[in-house]
Every structure is written in C-alpha cells, then in structure tokens.
Amino acid sequence: MKSFNIINVLLVGLSLFLISMIFFLSNPIDQKNSNSKLVIFAAISLEHVMREVISSFESEEGIEISINYGGSQRLARQIGAGANADIFLSAGMLPRDFLNEIGVVKKTSVFASNRIVFVSSGDFPYEIKNTQDILNIPLQRIAIGNPNFAPVGVYAKDMFEYYNIWEFYKDKIIYANNAADALRYVKSGNVDLAIVYDTDVKIIGNDKIRVFDIIDERSYRPIVYTAVEIADANKSAAARDFITFLLGDYSKEVLKRKGFEIQNLSATSEE
C-alpha cells in the first residue's frame, strides 16, 4: 500500500509539472513582455519627444516602457543612489559624468543638441536686442533652472559668467526645478525673464510669450543629449534595442520636428 501511495504522489507531481510546462510554453509573449519591460529616466525637456518615440518603439518591438521625467541632475543622483533604471536620457554631459565617476555607465550615445533663450510674458514692455541690453532694464526677478538639479541652470549660469554679470544678477535669480517650471514662472508673471531651452518655447507656441533668441552659443557649454545605458541594467538587450531606435531615422525626424538639432553630433562613445 505504501508503494502505491508513493507512485500516486509521483504521478501527481509529474502531472503538475507537465501542466506548468504546457502553460509556460503556451504563453511565450507574456513572458517576453514581463522580462523586457524597460525603465527609462529622462530629462523633462524630452517629454514631448519621448511620448511619440516610445509609442512607436512599443508598437514595433512589443516591449513595455516605464518612464520617469525630471531634472537631469536630480535623476542622476537617484540612479547613483540605486534607483532602478535601464536607460538614462540626460540633458547634458554633467549628469552622465557624475554616473560615470561612480561606475554605473556602460555606454553613452549622443543623440541631439539644444540651445537656451530668454523668454518673457507677452506684455513685457522692453526690447532686448543683445545680452548686454538687460543691464539697462529694471528687472526684479529672473528664473533659471537650479544648477544643482537641472543642467539648464548650469548653462544659464555659464552665460551670466561669460558676460561678467553673474554678481550683478545673482540676488535676482529665482531657481526653478527645471526649464519647464521656469517657463511657467514667466508665463504666470512671477518673474520678468526666464532662461529656458529653445525647444521648450516651440512646445507652447510663441504667441503666448516673447522670445529673445540672443544668447551666443559660445557663452555656455554645449547642450547635448545623451542616451546612457546603465551598467548591470536588468534589461540590457532591450536597452540596446531602444537606444538603436532612438538613433534611427524615425526618432531623428521626431527630434527635428520638435526643434532639436541632430547635426554635427559626436559619434557614439563607449565607457
């Protein structure tokens, strides 16, 4: 009787194993999608581009993407502290360099560039033809991104220092978390001027604000966008597929349409 019970137990176990294998083999797509879900951290200035690029990539590859937007410096610190991310899309090299120094960068690809501009509310009463003109305007507040959180603030401070006017204006600076917040400050009338990305202006249309495209690109470090594959990422193969897609013709067309520059960029560099 005992041997009969043992045989029954073995048969039940074998049956359960076979059922599990049949279920596993009959659902390969579900397993693939579960294992291939990508986590991307991206600069908030890329949000209007990434919606379109990600939608197309997900449709073509069947890979689900979770994306977290924010200031690039802040996102880099979160990744450095152990936040789960497979890819980091950074507005500038400084956040990438921070991650590279702590050894979490596997590969970097430069995929776009940008510029900074002055913006004001639509009823701003002054004309600004060059950067020195702002010295003759009674400005009370100027919004820039916080350099500790967002590279757009670093570029703005570069510009002020290039023209030797940082000390004059530093007490008038209102720090925003990112370029999008700085743009909201100027639209609401809380500041006289803001410094934002040129692409931020194109999102809302120039009819709602005034744009002063007068900042010499030599006055700040190059604004390049990098796609960083995180070392030891959970989904390395899918991460590489997405970066390849981001560097492809479809994504380039979207980037150009949204106002980003894609010409004369450095070739992909490996870390």
PyMOL commands that set and color helices and strands:
alter all, ss='L'
color gray80, all
select helices_A, chain A and resi 2-25+28-36+44-61+72-80+93-101+131-136+151-162+166-172+179-187+198-204+217-219+236-246+249-257
alter helices_A, ss='H'
color red, helices_A
select strands_A, chain A and resi 38-43+65-70+87-91+105-114+116-121+142-145+173-176+193-197+209-212+223-230+269-270
alter strands_A, ss='S'
color yellow, strands_A
deselect
rebuild
show_as cartoon
